[in-house]
């Protein structure tokens, strides 16, 4: 049986600044770095193996989380832009107030999978297709265990 562990990045600067994430590229906070180390250490204790491949989103907050995991697991990381969270288009990095005033609400009927919440945002279908592509590649590998760091 193959084990895949999915870990979300820890606290990033956009969280404490109360800004939307998406493809807005922010770093971890000091607290986020401590959280990542605790999670990596706990997961290493659970798995008990080194050299487990790590696959990560290429956004800075995931890269920084992955770097801590590679130290703990003594392994390398493979960065993949398809593991990014949804792009919110023009809303990336905007404050909640802006978000609330500019959101394009989902239609009550019709095609919700292709709806774009903001101008230039990804649809749910686009996000799902993008992530599924990478997940299929990861699952097709012969590794018994993998870690994915995403959003």
Backbone as CSV, one residue per row, in Angstrom:
resi,resn,N_x,N_y,N_z,CA_x,CA_y,CA_z,C_x,C_y,C_z
1,UNK,0.839,-1.184,0.000,0.000,0.000,0.000,0.883,1.246,0.000
2,UNK,0.484,2.224,-0.773,1.215,3.488,-0.875,0.630,4.487,0.124
3,UNK,1.494,5.180,0.837,1.064,6.232,1.755,1.459,7.585,1.194
4,UNK,0.485,8.484,1.103,0.731,9.851,0.660,0.251,10.769,1.774
5,UNK,1.155,11.576,2.273,0.837,12.515,3.344,0.725,13.906,2.727
6,UNK,-0.386,14.559,2.942,-0.605,15.902,2.414,-0.526,16.885,3.578
7,UNK,0.356,17.854,3.439,0.603,18.842,4.484,0.359,20.224,3.890
8,UNK,-0.392,21.052,4.588,-0.566,22.425,4.129,0.546,23.299,4.712
9,UNK,0.907,24.316,3.963,1.910,25.244,4.485,1.377,25.847,5.781
10,UNK,2.286,26.291,6.588,1.921,26.837,7.889,1.714,28.349,7.781
11,UNK,1.641,29.022,8.911,1.286,30.439,8.931,2.227,31.283,8.063
12,UNK,1.598,32.052,7.173,2.347,32.929,6.271,1.994,34.384,6.547
13,UNK,2.802,35.280,6.008,2.601,36.700,6.292,1.232,37.196,5.835
14,UNK,0.710,36.667,4.734,-0.602,37.146,4.286,-1.708,36.770,5.267
15,UNK,-1.509,35.705,6.046,-2.495,35.354,7.075,-2.570,36.444,8.144
16,UNK,-1.415,36.824,8.678,-1.408,37.807,9.765,-1.737,39.211,9.257
17,UNK,-1.503,39.456,7.968,-1.859,40.750,7.378,-3.310,40.772,6.896
18,UNK,-3.983,39.646,7.032,-5.390,39.491,6.634,-5.603,39.813,5.149
19,UNK,-4.714,39.222,4.336,-4.809,39.369,2.887,-5.132,38.006,2.279
20,UNK,-5.800,38.012,1.139,-6.091,36.739,0.480,-4.795,36.143,-0.049
21,UNK,-4.787,34.833,-0.147,-3.601,34.124,-0.616,-3.612,33.955,-2.114
22,UNK,-4.113,32.812,-2.559,-4.061,32.518,-3.980,-2.613,32.443,-4.435
23,UNK,-2.311,33.076,-5.551,-0.947,33.059,-6.069,-0.127,34.242,-5.565
24,UNK,-0.670,34.990,-4.608,0.074,36.058,-3.948,1.196,35.378,-3.165
25,UNK,2.436,35.675,-3.494,3.571,34.895,-3.018,4.152,35.482,-1.738
26,UNK,3.866,34.858,-0.619,4.325,35.360,0.675,5.180,34.318,1.394
27,UNK,5.950,34.784,2.357,6.822,33.937,3.170,6.102,33.458,4.417
28,UNK,6.693,32.462,5.045,6.223,32.036,6.359,6.594,33.091,7.397
29,UNK,5.795,33.165,8.444,6.165,33.967,9.608,7.114,33.130,10.462
30,UNK,7.693,33.741,11.470,8.529,32.980,12.407,7.703,31.883,13.061
31,UNK,6.478,32.205,13.430,5.576,31.199,13.987,5.327,30.075,12.975
32,UNK,5.162,30.427,11.708,4.963,29.435,10.661,6.149,28.495,10.517
33,UNK,7.355,29.026,10.652,8.551,28.177,10.587,8.593,27.209,11.767
34,UNK,8.224,27.694,12.950,8.185,26.805,14.121,7.103,25.731,13.938
35,UNK,5.937,26.122,13.417,4.864,25.158,13.156,5.321,24.090,12.162
36,UNK,5.994,24.519,11.097,6.456,23.571,10.077,7.441,22.570,10.674
37,UNK,8.349,23.058,11.503,9.322,22.148,12.127,8.612,21.145,13.040
38,UNK,7.627,21.589,13.807,6.884,20.676,14.687,6.142,19.611,13.877
39,UNK,5.515,20.036,12.798,4.772,19.093,11.960,5.731,18.107,11.298
40,UNK,6.831,18.609,10.755,7.809,17.733,10.103,8.367,16.714,11.088
41,UNK,8.693,17.166,12.286,9.243,16.269,13.309,8.217,15.221,13.724
42,UNK,6.976,15.649,13.929,5.914,14.701,14.304,5.672,13.682,13.194
43,UNK,5.673,14.135,11.946,5.454,13.214,10.831,6.637,12.263,10.680
44,UNK,7.842,12.766,10.874,9.014,11.887,10.815,8.928,10.817,11.905
45,UNK,8.489,11.203,13.091,8.321,10.235,14.182,7.281,9.180,13.799
46,UNK,6.227,9.601,13.138,5.161,8.687,12.686,5.659,7.731,11.602
47,UNK,6.352,8.261,10.606,6.777,7.454,9.461,8.049,6.676,9.772
48,UNK,9.010,7.348,10.389,10.257,6.694,10.780,11.194,6.365,9.631
49,UNK,11.065,7.044,8.511,11.938,6.795,7.357,12.512,8.110,6.856
50,UNK,13.742,8.034,6.333,14.353,9.197,5.688,14.276,9.018,4.177
51,UNK,14.690,10.009,3.470,14.750,9.978,2.003,13.400,9.747,1.335
52,UNK,12.336,10.191,1.954,11.007,10.124,1.349,10.876,11.307,0.397
53,UNK,10.439,11.083,-0.831,10.306,12.214,-1.749,9.228,13.194,-1.287
54,UNK,9.546,14.458,-1.456,8.617,15.523,-1.095,8.278,16.293,-2.359
55,UNK,7.003,16.496,-2.589,6.505,17.267,-3.728,5.830,18.505,-3.151
56,UNK,6.124,19.663,-3.724,5.636,20.904,-3.132,5.212,21.912,-4.190
57,UNK,4.220,22.700,-3.835,3.889,23.896,-4.605,5.142,24.758,-4.694
58,UNK,5.233,25.529,-5.757,6.405,26.385,-5.941,6.238,27.780,-5.352
59,UNK,5.120,28.035,-4.668,4.964,29.337,-4.016,5.803,29.372,-2.738
60,UNK,6.341,30.544,-2.437,7.339,30.718,-1.376,6.941,30.089,-0.041
61,UNK,5.689,30.255,0.392,5.291,29.714,1.699,5.374,28.186,1.727
62,UNK,5.117,27.536,0.598,5.272,26.079,0.523,6.744,25.697,0.373
63,UNK,7.490,26.468,-0.402,8.919,26.208,-0.569,9.602,26.250,0.798
64,UNK,9.278,27.257,1.600,9.894,27.382,2.923,9.461,26.249,3.850
65,UNK,8.211,25.835,3.768,7.747,24.685,4.552,8.490,23.430,4.090
66,UNK,8.593,23.244,2.769,9.279,22.073,2.214,10.753,22.041,2.607
67,UNK,11.402,23.199,2.642,12.810,23.244,3.030,13.006,22.689,4.441
68,UNK,12.101,23.017,5.340,12.182,22.496,6.709,11.962,20.992,6.706
69,UNK,11.022,20.518,5.913,10.771,19.077,5.816,11.976,18.332,5.248
70,UNK,12.642,18.936,4.271,13.809,18.249,3.690,14.939,18.127,4.716
71,UNK,15.074,19.105,5.591,16.078,19.010,6.657,15.751,17.848,7.586
72,UNK,14.504,17.751,7.994,14.089,16.711,8.947,14.168,15.322,8.315
73,UNK,13.741,15.207,7.060,13.691,13.905,6.397,14.965,13.563,5.625
74,UNK,15.889,14.502,5.518,17.132,14.228,4.812,16.899,13.835,3.366
75,UNK,16.074,14.576,2.697,15.682,14.218,1.337,15.659,15.448,0.446
76,UNK,15.213,15.274,-0.767,15.093,16.380,-1.700,13.620,16.671,-1.949
77,UNK,13.387,17.846,-2.497,12.011,18.253,-2.797,11.896,18.528,-4.289
78,UNK,10.745,18.187,-4.836,10.419,18.453,-6.233,9.324,19.509,-6.249
79,UNK,9.598,20.651,-6.870,8.630,21.744,-6.897,7.751,21.636,-8.133
80,UNK,6.466,21.893,-7.943,5.486,21.706,-9.007,4.447,22.819,-8.932
81,UNK,4.422,23.675,-9.954,3.457,24.767,-10.011,2.015,24.299,-10.044
82,UNK,1.791,23.053,-10.456,0.420,22.523,-10.467,-0.124,22.257,-9.072
83,UNK,0.731,22.259,-8.064,0.276,22.037,-6.682,-0.076,23.346,-5.972
84,UNK,-0.084,24.439,-6.727,-0.494,25.730,-6.142,-1.975,25.701,-5.777
85,UNK,-2.341,26.593,-4.871,-3.761,26.765,-4.586,-4.407,27.522,-5.737
86,UNK,-5.696,27.710,-5.656,-6.422,28.407,-6.713,-5.908,29.827,-6.855
87,UNK,-5.780,30.267,-8.087,-5.496,31.669,-8.335,-6.803,32.439,-8.202
88,UNK,-6.778,33.474,-7.401,-7.966,34.323,-7.245,-7.931,35.489,-8.225
89,UNK,-7.026,35.435,-9.202,-6.961,36.482,-10.213,-6.679,37.833,-9.585
90,UNK,-7.508,38.813,-9.908,-7.278,40.170,-9.409,-7.419,40.275,-7.890
91,UNK,-7.952,39.258,-7.231,-8.128,39.301,-5.777,-6.908,38.802,-5.008
92,UNK,-5.934,38.197,-5.691,-4.737,37.714,-4.999,-4.086,38.853,-4.221
93,UNK,-3.868,38.623,-2.930,-3.187,39.598,-2.086,-4.025,40.778,-1.634
94,UNK,-5.308,40.741,-1.906,-6.184,41.861,-1.520,-6.761,41.627,-0.120
95,UNK,-7.109,42.720,0.581,-7.724,42.593,1.905,-9.158,42.053,1.812
96,UNK,-9.630,41.525,2.916,-10.970,40.924,2.977,-12.060,41.904,2.548
97,UNK,-11.916,43.157,2.909,-12.926,44.152,2.541,-13.036,44.270,1.020
98,UNK,-11.890,44.301,0.330,-11.887,44.360,-1.134,-12.572,43.119,-1.695
99,UNK,-12.204,41.978,-1.136,-12.779,40.693,-1.543,-14.306,40.748,-1.466
100,UNK,-14.816,41.172,-0.308,-16.270,41.216,-0.085,-16.982,42.145,-1.065
101,UNK,-16.341,43.230,-1.446,-16.959,44.204,-2.348,-16.885,43.801,-3.816
102,UNK,-15.969,42.913,-4.170,-15.725,42.619,-5.579,-16.014,41.182,-6.005
103,UNK,-16.413,40.354,-5.087,-16.656,38.950,-5.416,-17.796,38.831,-6.437
104,UNK,-17.647,37.904,-7.340,-18.696,37.581,-8.304,-19.347,36.300,-7.785
105,UNK,-20.520,36.431,-7.228,-21.171,35.291,-6.578,-21.518,34.197,-7.574
106,UNK,-21.495,32.960,-7.081,-21.829,31.811,-7.912,-23.263,31.914,-8.396
107,UNK,-23.512,31.433,-9.605,-24.891,31.421,-10.091,-25.723,30.432,-9.275
108,UNK,-26.977,30.733,-9.086,-27.840,29.830,-8.321,-28.188,28.583,-9.109
109,UNK,-28.086,28.671,-10.425,-28.284,27.495,-11.258,-27.244,27.540,-12.374
110,UNK,-27.103,26.480,-13.081,-26.144,26.477,-14.176,-24.802,25.908,-13.772
111,UNK,-23.787,26.233,-14.529,-22.468,25.643,-14.412,-21.624,26.347,-13.344
112,UNK,-21.539,25.755,-12.167,-20.743,26.333,-11.090,-19.275,25.926,-11.169
113,UNK,-18.975,24.825,-11.861,-17.589,24.371,-11.977,-16.725,25.342,-12.779
114,UNK,-17.322,26.047,-13.714,-16.556,26.953,-14.561,-16.685,28.421,-14.146
115,UNK,-17.349,28.654,-13.031,-17.535,30.011,-12.519,-16.203,30.586,-12.041
116,UNK,-15.973,31.852,-12.315,-14.784,32.569,-11.843,-15.228,33.578,-10.786
117,UNK,-14.687,33.427,-9.590,-15.093,34.240,-8.447,-14.646,35.693,-8.599
118,UNK,-13.530,35.897,-9.299,-13.003,37.232,-9.580,-12.482,37.239,-11.016
119,UNK,-12.318,38.422,-11.560,-11.764,38.531,-12.912,-10.375,37.892,-12.935
120,UNK,-10.123,37.076,-13.933,-8.859,36.355,-14.142,-8.595,35.249,-13.119
121,UNK,-9.565,34.911,-12.294,-9.405,33.809,-11.344,-9.556,32.475,-12.059
122,UNK,-9.031,31.427,-11.436,-9.239,30.082,-11.966,-10.621,29.583,-11.562
123,UNK,-11.188,28.756,-12.394,-12.443,28.096,-12.043,-12.126,26.843,-11.218
124,UNK,-13.124,26.314,-10.562,-12.936,25.068,-9.807,-12.469,23.944,-10.724
125,UNK,-13.027,23.896,-11.918,-12.628,22.854,-12.872,-11.139,22.976,-13.217
126,UNK,-10.678,24.200,-13.468,-9.266,24.405,-13.810,-8.351,23.989,-12.658
127,UNK,-8.712,24.357,-11.446,-7.907,23.984,-10.281,-7.871,22.462,-10.138
128,UNK,-9.031,21.836,-10.216,-9.107,20.390,-10.071,-8.321,19.644,-11.131
129,UNK,-8.424,20.099,-12.366,-7.704,19.459,-13.472,-6.199,19.598,-13.287
130,UNK,-5.774,20.776,-12.885,-4.351,21.053,-12.682,-3.775,20.169,-11.579
131,UNK,-4.462,20.123,-10.450,-3.966,19.348,-9.315,-4.030,17.853,-9.607
132,UNK,-5.102,17.402,-10.244,-5.246,15.978,-10.562,-4.114,15.489,-11.453
133,UNK,-3.676,16.329,-12.365,-2.568,15.966,-13.252,-1.315,15.624,-12.442
134,UNK,-0.962,16.468,-11.500,0.222,16.218,-10.674,0.012,15.042,-9.740
135,UNK,-1.154,14.952,-9.159,-1.432,13.839,-8.247,-1.316,12.504,-8.982
136,UNK,-1.823,12.421,-10.197,-1.700,11.187,-10.983,-0.239,10.819,-11.206
137,UNK,0.599,11.817,-11.498,2.026,11.553,-11.707,2.686,11.055,-10.422
138,UNK,2.359,11.680,-9.304,2.940,11.273,-8.019,2.515,9.848,-7.688
139,UNK,1.249,9.542,-7.861,0.736,8.212,-7.518,1.260,7.127,-8.455
140,UNK,1.666,7.500,-9.653,2.163,6.498,-10.605,3.602,6.075,-10.307
141,UNK,4.285,6.793,-9.464,5.676,6.464,-9.137,5.717,5.232,-8.221
142,UNK,6.846,4.589,-8.194,7.009,3.346,-7.436,7.286,3.563,-5.946
143,UNK,7.247,4.780,-5.505,7.552,5.086,-4.106,6.464,4.538,-3.182
144,UNK,6.878,3.997,-2.052,5.914,3.503,-1.060,5.308,4.613,-0.234
145,UNK,6.020,5.725,-0.166,5.597,6.825,0.688,6.008,8.142,0.036
146,UNK,5.123,9.131,0.087,5.406,10.464,-0.450,4.791,11.502,0.466
147,UNK,5.345,12.692,0.420,4.787,13.835,1.138,4.493,14.922,0.113
148,UNK,3.305,15.499,0.188,2.925,16.609,-0.672,2.696,17.826,0.212
149,UNK,3.355,18.925,-0.123,3.162,20.165,0.630,2.462,21.158,-0.291
150,UNK,1.307,21.572,0.141,0.483,22.426,-0.698,-0.272,23.424,0.175
151,UNK,-1.417,23.861,-0.295,-2.117,24.945,0.374,-3.342,24.451,1.089
